[in-house]
Amino acid sequence: MDPMASAFAYYDYDETKGNMIYTAGKVQPKYFINASNNQYGYVTTDDSWESRIRLGGADAKIFNFDPNLPGKGNVPPPSARRSPAVAPSRAARCRRPSRPSACAHPPASK
């Protein structure tokens, strides 16, 4: 878990305001809550992450990961991410059998 846990080191959730907080370059205090329990344990220093299974672990072939995607990196800041996906069109929603109500056509006007 440790190689993946630091991916969100710069993020926290403000329950009072109901939004995410991003502190570029500063690891959130929640990562150090039990630091004195095991002084030789893993210390989160940044938001780097590593997927050891993707980097060639024994099970990498079982999960059929795309070999063109990285197995490690840093989480981009919120401003560098893609914009939110656009809601699917009505025609696209109608192709989803799990949402028959989305396919209901409005009554024809007279």
C-alpha distances in whole Angstrom, upper triangle without the diagonal:
4,6,6,6,9,11,13,13,17,17,18,20,24,25,29,29,27,25,22,23,22,22,22,21,21,17,18,18,16,13,16,17,16,16,19,18,16,18,16,13,10,13,12,15,15,14,13,10,10,9,10,12,14,15,16,14,17,16,16,20,20,18,20,19,21,22,23,20,18,14,14,15,16,16,20,22,23,27,26,24,27,29,28,29,33,34,35,39,41,41,38,37,40,38,35,37,34,36,40,41,40,43,45,48,50,54,56,58,62
4,5,5,7,9,12,11,15,16,18,20,24,25,28,29,27,25,22,22,20,20,20,19,18,14,15,16,14,11,13,15,14,14,17,16,14,15,13,10,7,9,8,12,12,11,11,9,9,10,11,13,15,15,17,16,19,18,18,22,22,20,23,21,23,23,24,20,18,14,13,14,14,15,19,21,23,26,25,24,27,29,29,30,34,35,37,40,43,43,40,39,42,41,38,40,37,39,43,43,42,45,48,50,52,56,58,60,64
4,6,7,8,11,12,15,16,18,21,25,26,30,30,28,25,22,22,20,20,19,18,18,15,16,18,17,13,16,18,18,17,20,19,17,18,16,13,9,11,9,11,11,10,8,5,5,7,8,11,12,12,15,14,17,17,16,20,20,18,20,18,20,19,20,17,14,11,9,11,11,13,17,19,21,24,22,22,24,27,27,29,32,34,35,39,41,42,38,38,41,39,37,39,37,38,42,43,41,44,47,49,51,55,57,59,63
4,6,6,9,10,13,14,16,18,22,24,27,27,25,22,19,19,18,18,18,17,17,14,15,17,15,13,16,18,18,18,21,21,19,20,19,15,12,13,10,13,11,9,8,5,6,7,9,11,12,13,16,15,18,17,16,20,20,17,19,16,18,19,19,16,13,11,9,10,10,11,15,17,18,22,20,19,21,24,24,25,29,30,32,35,38,38,35,34,37,36,33,35,33,35,38,39,38,40,43,46,48,51,54,56,59
4,6,7,8,11,12,13,16,19,21,24,24,22,20,17,17,16,16,17,16,15,12,12,14,12,9,13,14,15,15,18,18,17,18,17,13,10,11,8,11,10,9,9,7,9,10,13,15,16,17,19,18,21,20,20,23,23,20,23,20,22,22,23,19,17,14,12,13,12,12,15,17,18,22,21,20,22,25,24,26,30,31,32,36,38,39,36,35,39,37,35,37,34,35,39,40,38,41,44,46,48,52,54,56,60
4,5,5,8,10,12,15,19,21,24,24,22,20,16,15,14,14,13,12,12,9,10,12,11,8,12,14,15,15,18,19,17,18,17,14,10,9,6,8,7,5,6,6,9,12,14,16,17,17,20,20,23,22,21,25,25,23,24,21,23,23,23,19,16,14,12,11,9,9,13,14,16,19,19,18,21,24,24,26,30,31,33,37,39,40,37,37,40,39,36,39,36,37,41,41,40,43,45,47,49,53,55,57,60
4,6,8,9,12,15,18,20,23,23,21,18,15,14,12,13,12,12,12,10,12,14,13,11,15,17,18,18,22,22,21,21,21,17,14,13,9,11,8,5,6,5,9,11,14,16,15,16,20,20,23,22,20,24,24,21,22,19,20,20,20,16,14,12,10,9,7,6,10,11,13,16,15,15,18,20,20,22,26,28,30,33,36,37,33,33,37,35,33,36,33,34,38,38,37,39,42,44,46,50,52,53,57
4,6,5,8,11,14,17,20,19,17,15,11,11,9,10,11,11,11,9,9,12,11,10,14,15,17,18,21,22,21,22,22,18,15,14,10,11,9,6,9,9,12,14,17,19,19,20,23,23,26,25,23,27,27,24,25,22,23,24,23,19,17,16,14,12,9,7,10,10,12,15,15,14,17,19,19,22,25,27,29,33,35,36,33,33,36,35,33,35,33,33,37,37,36,39,41,43,44,48,50,52,56
4,6,8,12,15,17,20,20,18,16,12,11,9,9,9,9,8,5,6,9,9,7,11,13,15,15,19,19,19,19,19,16,13,11,7,8,6,5,9,10,13,16,19,21,21,22,25,24,28,27,26,29,29,26,28,25,26,26,25,22,19,18,15,13,10,9,12,11,13,17,17,17,20,22,22,25,28,30,32,36,39,40,37,36,40,39,37,39,37,37,41,41,39,42,45,47,48,52,54,55,59
4,7,11,13,16,19,18,17,14,10,8,6,5,6,7,6,5,6,10,10,10,13,15,18,17,21,22,22,22,22,20,17,14,10,10,8,7,10,12,16,19,22,24,23,24,27,27,31,30,28,32,32,29,30,27,27,28,26,23,20,20,17,14,11,9,10,9,11,14,14,15,18,20,21,24,27,29,32,35,38,39,36,36,39,39,37,39,37,37,41,40,39,42,44,46,47,51,53,54,58
4,7,10,13,15,15,13,10,7,6,5,7,9,10,9,8,7,10,10,11,14,15,18,19,22,23,23,24,24,21,18,16,13,13,11,9,13,14,17,19,23,24,24,25,28,28,31,30,29,32,32,28,30,27,27,28,27,23,22,21,18,16,13,10,11,10,10,13,15,14,18,18,18,22,25,26,29,33,35,37,34,33,37,36,34,37,34,34,38,37,35,39,41,43,44,47,50,51,55
4,7,9,12,12,11,9,6,5,7,8,12,13,11,10,7,9,8,10,13,14,17,18,21,22,23,24,25,22,20,17,15,16,14,13,16,17,20,22,25,27,26,28,31,30,33,32,31,34,33,30,32,29,30,31,30,26,25,24,21,20,16,14,15,13,13,16,18,17,20,20,20,23,26,27,30,33,35,38,35,34,37,37,35,37,34,34,38,37,35,39,41,43,43,47,49,51,54
4,6,9,9,7,6,5,6,9,11,15,17,15,13,10,12,11,13,16,16,19,21,24,24,26,26,28,25,23,21,18,19,18,16,19,20,23,24,27,29,28,30,33,32,35,33,32,35,35,31,33,30,31,33,32,28,27,26,24,22,19,16,17,15,14,17,19,18,21,20,19,22,25,25,28,32,34,36,33,32,35,36,33,35,32,32,35,34,33,37,38,40,41,44,47,48,52
4,6,6,6,6,6,7,10,13,16,18,16,15,12,13,12,16,18,17,21,22,25,26,28,28,30,27,25,23,21,22,20,19,22,23,27,28,31,32,32,34,37,36,39,37,36,39,38,35,37,34,35,36,36,32,31,30,28,26,23,20,20,17,16,19,21,21,23,22,21,24,26,27,30,33,35,38,35,33,37,38,35,37,34,33,37,35,34,38,39,41,41,45,47,48,52
4,6,5,7,9,10,14,16,20,22,20,18,15,15,14,17,19,18,21,24,26,27,29,30,32,29,27,25,23,25,23,22,25,25,29,29,32,33,34,36,38,37,40,38,37,40,39,35,37,35,36,38,37,34,33,32,30,28,25,22,23,21,19,22,24,23,25,24,22,25,27,27,30,33,34,37,35,33,36,37,34,36,33,32,35,34,33,37,38,40,40,43,46,47,51
4,6,8,11,12,16,18,21,23,21,20,17,17,17,20,22,20,24,26,28,29,31,32,34,32,30,28,26,27,26,25,28,29,32,33,36,37,37,39,42,41,44,41,41,44,42,39,41,39,39,41,40,37,36,35,33,31,28,25,25,22,21,23,26,25,27,25,24,27,28,29,32,35,36,39,37,35,38,39,36,38,35,34,37,35,34,38,39,41,41,44,47,47,51
4,6,9,10,14,16,20,22,21,20,17,18,18,21,23,22,26,28,30,31,33,34,36,33,31,29,26,27,25,24,27,28,31,32,36,37,36,38,41,41,43,41,40,43,42,38,40,37,38,40,39,35,34,34,32,30,27,23,23,20,18,20,23,22,24,22,21,24,25,26,29,32,33,36,34,33,36,37,35,37,34,32,36,34,33,36,37,39,39,42,44,45,48
4,7,10,13,16,19,22,21,20,17,19,17,20,23,22,25,27,30,31,32,33,35,32,30,28,25,26,24,22,26,26,29,30,33,34,34,36,39,38,40,38,37,40,39,35,37,34,35,37,36,32,32,32,30,28,25,22,22,19,17,19,22,20,22,20,19,21,23,23,26,29,30,33,31,29,33,34,31,33,30,29,32,31,29,33,34,36,36,39,42,43,46
4,7,10,13,16,19,18,18,15,17,16,19,22,22,25,26,30,30,31,32,33,30,28,26,23,24,21,19,23,23,26,27,31,32,31,33,36,36,39,36,35,38,37,33,35,32,32,34,33,30,29,29,27,25,22,18,18,15,13,15,18,17,18,17,16,19,21,22,25,28,30,33,30,29,32,33,31,33,30,29,33,31,30,33,35,36,37,40,42,43,47
4,7,10,13,16,15,14,12,15,14,16,19,19,23,24,27,28,29,29,30,27,25,23,20,20,18,16,19,20,23,24,28,29,28,30,33,33,36,34,32,35,35,31,32,29,30,32,30,27,26,25,23,21,18,15,15,12,10,13,16,15,17,16,16,19,21,22,26,29,31,33,31,30,33,34,31,34,31,30,34,33,31,35,36,38,39,42,44,45,49
4,7,10,13,11,12,10,12,13,15,17,18,22,22,26,27,28,28,29,26,24,21,18,18,16,14,18,19,23,25,28,30,29,30,34,33,37,35,34,36,36,33,34,31,31,32,31,27,26,26,23,21,17,14,14,11,10,13,15,15,18,18,18,21,24,25,29,32,34,36,34,33,37,37,35,37,35,34,38,37,35,38,40,42,42,46,48,49,52
4,6,9,9,10,9,12,13,14,17,19,22,22,25,27,27,27,28,25,22,19,16,15,13,11,15,17,20,23,26,28,27,28,31,32,35,34,32,35,35,32,33,29,29,30,29,25,23,23,20,18,14,11,11,8,8,10,13,13,16,17,18,21,24,26,29,32,35,37,34,34,37,37,36,38,36,35,39,38,36,39,41,43,44,47,49,50,54
4,6,6,7,8,11,13,13,15,18,21,20,24,26,26,25,26,24,21,18,14,13,11,11,14,17,21,23,26,29,28,28,32,32,36,35,33,36,37,33,34,31,31,31,30,26,24,24,21,18,14,12,12,9,10,12,14,16,19,20,21,25,27,30,33,36,39,41,38,37,41,41,39,42,39,39,43,42,40,43,45,47,47,51,53,54,57
4,6,8,10,13,15,15,17,20,23,22,25,27,27,26,26,24,21,18,14,12,10,9,13,16,19,22,25,28,26,27,30,31,35,34,32,35,36,33,33,30,29,29,28,24,22,22,19,15,12,11,10,7,10,11,12,14,18,19,21,24,27,30,33,36,39,41,38,38,42,41,40,42,40,40,44,43,41,44,46,48,48,52,54,55,58
4,7,10,13,15,14,15,19,21,20,23,25,24,23,23,21,18,15,12,9,7,8,11,14,18,21,24,27,26,26,29,30,33,33,31,35,36,33,33,30,30,29,28,24,22,21,18,15,11,11,11,10,13,14,15,17,21,22,24,27,31,33,36,39,42,44,41,41,44,44,42,45,43,43,46,46,44,47,49,51,52,55,57,58,62
4,6,9,12,11,12,15,18,17,20,22,22,20,21,20,17,13,10,9,7,9,12,15,19,22,25,28,27,27,31,31,34,34,32,36,36,33,35,31,31,31,30,27,24,23,20,17,14,13,14,12,15,16,17,19,23,24,25,29,32,34,37,40,43,45,42,41,45,45,43,45,43,43,47,46,44,47,50,51,52,56,58,59,63
4,7,8,7,9,12,15,13,17,19,19,18,18,16,14,10,7,7,6,8,11,13,17,20,22,25,25,25,28,28,32,31,30,34,34,31,33,29,30,30,29,26,23,22,18,16,13,13,14,13,15,18,19,20,23,25,26,29,32,34,36,40,43,44,41,41,44,44,41,44,41,42,45,45,43,46,49,51,52,55,57,59,62
4,5,6,8,10,13,13,16,18,19,18,20,17,15,12,10,10,10,10,14,16,19,22,24,26,27,27,30,30,33,32,31,35,35,32,34,31,31,32,31,28,25,24,21,19,16,14,16,15,16,19,20,20,24,25,25,28,31,33,36,39,42,44,40,40,43,43,40,43,40,40,44,43,42,45,47,49,50,54,56,57,61
4,5,6,7,10,10,13,15,16,16,18,16,15,12,10,11,12,13,17,18,21,24,26,28,29,29,32,31,34,34,33,37,37,34,36,33,34,35,34,31,28,26,23,22,19,18,20,18,20,23,24,24,28,29,29,32,35,36,39,42,45,47,43,42,46,46,43,45,42,42,46,46,44,48,50,52,53,56,59,60,64
4,5,5,9,10,13,14,15,16,18,15,14,12,10,13,13,14,16,17,20,22,24,26,27,28,31,30,32,31,31,35,34,32,34,31,33,33,33,30,27,25,23,21,19,18,20,19,20,23,24,24,27,28,28,30,34,35,37,41,43,45,42,40,44,43,41,42,39,40,43,43,42,45,47,50,51,54,57,58,62
4,6,8,8,12,13,13,13,15,12,10,8,7,9,11,11,14,14,17,19,21,24,25,25,28,27,29,29,29,32,32,30,32,29,31,31,31,27,25,23,20,19,17,16,19,19,20,23,24,24,27,28,28,31,34,35,38,42,44,45,42,41,44,44,41,43,40,41,45,44,43,46,49,51,52,56,58,60,64
4,6,5,8,10,11,11,13,11,10,8,8,10,13,14,16,17,20,22,24,26,28,28,30,29,32,32,32,35,35,33,35,32,34,34,34,31,28,26,23,22,20,20,22,22,23,26,27,27,31,32,32,35,38,39,42,45,47,49,46,45,48,48,45,46,44,44,48,48,47,50,52,55,56,59,62,63,67
4,6,8,9,11,12,14,13,13,11,12,14,16,17,20,20,22,24,26,28,29,30,32,31,33,33,33,37,36,34,36,34,36,36,37,33,30,28,25,25,23,22,25,24,25,28,29,29,32,33,33,36,39,40,42,46,48,49,46,45,48,48,45,46,43,44,48,47,46,50,52,54,55,59,62,63,67
4,5,5,8,9,12,10,11,11,12,15,18,19,20,21,23,24,25,27,29,29,32,30,32,32,32,36,35,34,36,34,36,37,37,34,31,28,26,26,24,24,27,26,28,31,32,32,35,36,36,38,41,42,44,48,50,51,48,47,50,49,46,48,44,45,49,49,48,52,54,56,58,61,64,65,69
4,6,6,6,9,8,9,8,10,13,16,18,19,20,22,24,24,27,29,29,31,29,32,32,32,36,36,34,37,34,36,36,37,33,30,27,25,25,23,23,26,26,28,31,31,32,35,36,36,39,42,43,46,49,51,53,50,48,52,51,48,50,47,48,51,51,50,54,56,58,60,63,66,67,71
4,6,6,9,9,12,11,14,16,19,21,23,23,25,27,27,30,32,32,34,32,34,34,35,39,39,37,40,37,39,39,40,37,34,31,28,28,27,27,30,30,32,35,35,35,39,40,40,43,46,47,49,53,55,56,53,52,55,54,51,53,50,51,54,54,54,57,59,62,63,66,69,71,74
4,6,9,9,11,12,15,18,21,22,23,23,24,26,26,28,31,31,32,30,32,32,33,37,36,35,38,36,39,38,39,36,33,30,28,28,27,28,31,31,33,36,36,36,39,41,40,43,46,47,49,52,54,56,52,51,54,53,50,51,48,49,53,53,53,56,58,61,62,66,68,70,74
4,5,5,9,10,13,16,19,21,22,21,22,24,23,26,28,28,30,27,29,30,31,35,35,33,36,34,37,36,37,34,31,28,26,26,26,27,30,30,32,36,35,35,39,40,40,42,46,47,49,52,54,56,52,51,54,53,50,51,48,50,54,54,53,56,59,61,63,66,69,71,75
4,6,9,9,13,15,18,20,21,21,22,25,24,27,29,28,30,29,31,32,32,36,36,35,37,35,37,37,38,35,31,28,26,26,25,26,30,30,32,35,35,35,39,41,41,43,47,48,50,54,56,57,54,53,56,55,52,53,51,52,56,56,55,58,61,63,65,68,71,72,76
4,7,8,12,14,18,20,20,20,20,22,22,25,27,26,27,26,28,29,30,33,34,33,35,33,35,34,35,32,29,26,24,24,24,26,29,30,32,35,35,35,38,40,41,43,46,48,49,53,55,56,53,52,55,54,51,53,50,52,55,56,55,58,60,63,65,68,71,73,76
4,6,10,13,15,17,17,17,17,19,19,22,24,23,25,23,25,26,27,31,31,29,32,30,32,31,32,29,26,23,21,22,21,23,26,27,29,32,32,32,35,37,37,39,43,44,46,50,52,53,49,48,52,50,47,49,46,48,52,52,51,54,57,59,61,65,67,69,73
4,7,9,12,13,13,13,14,16,16,19,21,20,22,21,24,24,25,28,29,27,29,27,29,28,29,26,23,20,17,18,18,19,22,23,26,29,28,28,31,34,34,36,40,41,43,46,49,50,46,46,49,47,45,46,44,45,49,50,49,51,54,57,58,62,64,66,70
4,6,9,12,12,13,15,17,18,21,22,22,24,23,26,27,27,30,31,29,31,28,30,29,30,26,23,20,18,17,16,18,21,21,24,27,26,27,30,32,33,35,39,40,42,46,48,50,46,46,49,48,45,47,45,46,50,50,48,51,54,56,58,61,64,65,69
4,6,8,9,10,13,16,17,20,21,20,23,23,26,26,25,29,30,27,29,26,28,27,27,24,21,18,15,14,13,14,17,17,20,23,22,23,26,29,29,31,35,37,39,43,45,46,43,42,46,45,42,44,42,43,47,47,45,48,51,53,55,58,61,62,66
4,7,8,11,14,17,19,22,22,21,25,24,28,28,27,31,32,29,31,28,28,28,27,24,21,19,15,14,12,13,16,16,19,22,21,22,26,28,29,32,35,37,40,43,46,47,44,44,47,46,44,46,44,45,48,49,47,50,52,54,56,59,61,63,67
4,6,9,12,16,18,21,20,20,23,24,27,27,26,29,30,28,29,25,26,25,24,21,18,17,13,11,8,10,12,13,16,18,17,18,22,24,26,28,32,34,36,40,43,44,40,40,44,43,41,43,41,42,46,46,44,47,49,51,53,56,58,60,63
4,6,10,13,16,19,18,18,22,22,25,25,23,27,28,25,26,22,23,23,22,18,15,14,11,8,6,6,9,10,13,16,15,15,19,21,22,25,28,30,32,36,39,40,37,37,40,39,37,40,38,38,42,42,40,43,46,48,49,53,55,56,60
4,7,11,13,16,15,15,18,19,22,22,20,24,25,22,23,20,20,20,19,16,12,11,7,6,4,7,10,12,15,18,16,16,19,22,23,25,29,31,33,37,40,40,37,37,40,39,37,40,38,39,43,43,41,44,47,48,50,54,56,57,61
4,7,10,12,12,12,15,15,19,19,17,20,21,19,20,17,17,17,17,14,10,8,5,6,6,8,11,14,17,19,17,17,20,23,23,25,28,30,32,35,38,39,35,35,39,37,35,37,35,37,40,41,39,42,45,47,49,52,54,56,60
4,6,9,8,8,11,12,15,15,14,17,18,16,17,14,15,15,15,12,9,6,4,7,9,11,14,17,20,22,20,19,22,25,25,26,30,32,33,36,39,39,36,36,39,37,35,37,36,37,41,42,40,42,45,48,50,53,55,57,61
4,5,5,6,9,9,12,12,10,14,15,12,14,11,13,13,14,11,9,5,6,9,12,13,16,20,21,24,22,20,22,25,25,26,29,31,31,35,38,38,34,34,37,35,33,35,33,35,39,40,38,40,44,46,48,52,54,56,60
4,5,5,7,6,10,10,9,13,14,13,14,12,14,13,15,13,11,7,8,12,15,16,20,23,25,28,25,24,26,29,29,29,33,34,35,38,41,40,37,37,40,37,35,37,36,38,41,43,41,43,47,49,51,55,57,59,63
4,5,6,4,7,6,5,9,10,9,11,9,12,12,14,13,11,8,11,14,17,18,22,25,26,29,26,25,26,29,29,29,32,33,33,37,39,39,35,35,38,35,33,35,33,36,39,41,39,41,45,47,50,53,55,58,61
4,5,6,9,8,6,9,11,9,9,7,9,8,11,9,8,5,9,12,15,17,19,23,24,27,24,22,23,26,26,26,30,31,31,35,37,36,33,33,36,33,32,33,32,35,38,40,38,40,43,45,48,51,53,56,59
4,6,10,10,8,11,13,12,12,10,11,9,11,10,8,5,8,12,15,17,20,24,26,28,25,24,25,28,29,29,32,34,34,38,40,40,36,37,39,37,35,37,36,38,42,43,41,43,47,49,51,55,57,59,63
4,6,8,6,8,11,11,11,10,12,10,13,12,11,9,12,15,19,21,24,27,29,31,28,27,28,31,32,31,35,36,36,39,42,41,37,38,40,37,36,38,37,39,42,44,43,44,48,50,53,56,58,60,64
4,5,5,8,10,10,12,11,14,13,16,15,14,11,13,17,20,22,25,28,30,33,30,28,30,33,32,32,36,37,37,40,42,42,38,38,41,38,36,37,36,39,42,44,43,44,48,50,53,56,58,61,64
4,6,7,8,10,12,12,15,14,18,18,17,14,17,21,24,25,28,32,33,36,33,31,32,35,35,34,38,39,38,41,43,42,39,39,41,38,36,37,36,39,42,45,43,45,48,51,54,57,59,62,65
4,6,5,7,9,10,13,13,17,16,16,14,17,20,23,24,27,30,32,34,32,30,30,33,32,32,35,35,35,38,40,39,35,36,37,35,33,34,33,35,39,41,40,41,45,47,50,53,55,58,62
4,6,6,6,7,10,10,13,13,13,11,14,18,21,22,25,28,29,32,29,27,27,30,30,29,32,33,33,36,38,37,33,34,36,33,31,33,32,35,38,40,38,40,43,46,49,52,54,57,60
4,5,5,7,10,10,14,14,15,14,17,21,24,25,27,31,32,34,31,29,29,32,31,30,33,34,33,36,38,36,33,34,35,32,31,32,31,34,37,40,38,39,43,45,48,51,53,56,59
4,6,8,12,13,16,16,17,16,19,22,25,26,28,32,32,35,32,30,30,32,31,30,33,33,32,35,37,35,32,32,34,31,29,30,29,32,35,38,36,37,41,43,47,50,52,55,58
4,6,9,11,14,13,15,13,17,20,22,22,25,28,29,31,28,26,26,28,27,26,29,29,29,32,33,32,29,29,31,28,26,27,27,29,32,35,33,35,38,41,44,47,49,52,55
4,7,9,12,12,14,13,17,20,22,23,25,28,29,31,28,25,25,28,27,25,28,29,28,31,33,31,28,29,30,27,26,27,27,30,33,35,33,34,38,40,43,47,48,51,55
4,6,9,8,10,10,13,16,19,19,21,25,25,27,24,22,22,25,24,23,26,27,27,30,32,31,27,28,30,28,26,28,28,30,33,35,33,34,38,40,43,46,48,51,54
4,5,6,9,10,13,16,18,19,20,24,24,26,23,21,20,23,23,22,25,26,26,29,31,30,26,28,30,27,26,29,28,30,33,35,33,34,38,40,42,46,47,50,53
4,6,8,9,12,15,18,19,21,24,26,27,24,22,22,25,26,25,28,30,29,32,35,33,30,32,34,31,30,32,32,34,37,39,37,38,42,43,46,50,51,53,57
4,7,9,12,14,17,18,18,22,23,24,21,19,19,23,23,23,26,28,28,30,33,32,29,31,33,30,30,33,32,34,37,39,36,37,41,42,45,49,50,52,55
4,7,9,11,13,14,15,19,20,21,18,16,17,20,21,21,24,26,26,29,32,31,28,29,32,30,29,31,31,32,36,37,35,36,40,41,44,47,49,51,54
4,6,7,10,12,14,17,19,21,17,16,18,21,22,22,26,28,29,32,35,34,31,32,35,33,32,34,33,35,38,40,37,39,42,44,46,50,51,53,57
4,7,11,12,15,18,21,22,19,18,20,23,24,24,28,30,30,34,37,36,33,34,36,34,33,35,34,36,39,40,38,40,44,45,48,51,53,55,59
4,7,10,12,16,18,20,18,17,19,23,23,25,28,30,31,35,38,38,34,35,38,36,34,37,36,37,40,42,39,42,45,47,49,53,54,56,60
4,7,9,13,15,17,14,14,17,20,22,23,27,29,31,34,37,38,34,35,38,36,35,38,36,37,41,42,39,42,45,46,48,52,54,55,59
4,6,9,12,14,12,12,16,19,20,22,26,28,30,33,36,37,34,34,38,36,35,38,36,37,40,41,39,41,44,46,47,51,53,54,58
4,7,9,11,10,9,13,16,17,19,23,25,27,30,33,34,31,31,35,34,32,35,33,34,37,38,35,38,41,42,44,48,49,51,55
4,6,8,6,7,10,13,15,17,21,24,26,29,32,33,30,31,35,34,32,35,34,34,37,38,35,37,40,42,43,47,48,50,53
4,6,6,7,11,13,15,18,21,24,26,29,33,34,31,31,35,35,33,36,35,34,38,38,35,38,40,42,43,46,48,49,53
4,5,6,9,10,11,15,18,20,23,26,29,31,28,29,32,32,31,34,32,32,35,34,32,35,37,38,39,43,44,45,49
4,6,8,9,12,15,18,21,24,26,30,31,29,29,33,33,32,35,34,33,36,36,33,36,38,39,39,43,44,45,49
4,7,9,12,15,18,21,23,26,30,31,28,29,33,32,31,35,34,33,36,36,33,36,38,39,40,44,45,46,50
4,6,9,11,15,18,20,23,26,28,25,26,29,29,28,31,30,29,33,33,30,32,35,36,37,41,42,43,47
4,6,8,11,15,17,20,23,24,21,23,26,26,25,29,28,27,30,30,27,29,32,33,34,38,39,40,44
4,6,9,12,15,17,21,22,20,21,24,24,24,27,26,25,28,28,25,27,29,30,31,35,36,37,41
4,6,9,12,15,18,20,17,18,21,22,21,24,23,22,25,24,21,24,26,27,28,32,33,35,38
4,6,9,12,15,16,14,14,18,18,17,21,20,19,22,22,18,21,23,24,26,29,31,32,36
4,6,9,12,14,12,13,16,17,17,20,20,18,20,20,16,18,21,21,23,26,27,29,33
4,6,9,11,10,9,13,14,14,17,17,15,17,16,13,15,17,18,19,23,25,26,30
4,7,8,6,6,10,11,11,14,15,13,15,15,11,13,15,16,18,22,23,25,29
4,5,5,6,9,10,12,15,16,13,14,14,10,11,14,14,15,19,20,22,25
4,5,5,6,9,10,13,14,11,12,11,7,7,10,10,12,15,17,19,22
4,5,5,7,9,12,14,12,12,12,9,8,11,11,13,17,17,20,23
4,5,5,7,11,12,11,12,13,9,9,13,14,16,20,21,23,27
4,5,6,9,9,7,9,9,6,7,10,12,15,18,20,23,26
4,5,7,9,7,7,8,6,5,8,10,13,16,18,21,24
4,6,9,9,9,11,9,8,12,13,17,20,21,24,28
4,5,6,7,10,8,9,12,15,18,21,23,26,29
4,5,6,9,9,9,12,15,18,21,23,27,30
4,6,9,9,10,13,16,19,22,25,28,31
4,5,6,7,10,13,16,19,21,24,28
4,5,5,7,11,13,16,19,22,25
4,5,5,9,11,14,17,20,23
4,6,8,11,14,17,19,23
4,6,9,12,15,18,21
4,7,9,12,15,18
4,6,8,12,15
4,6,9,12
4,6,9
4,6
4
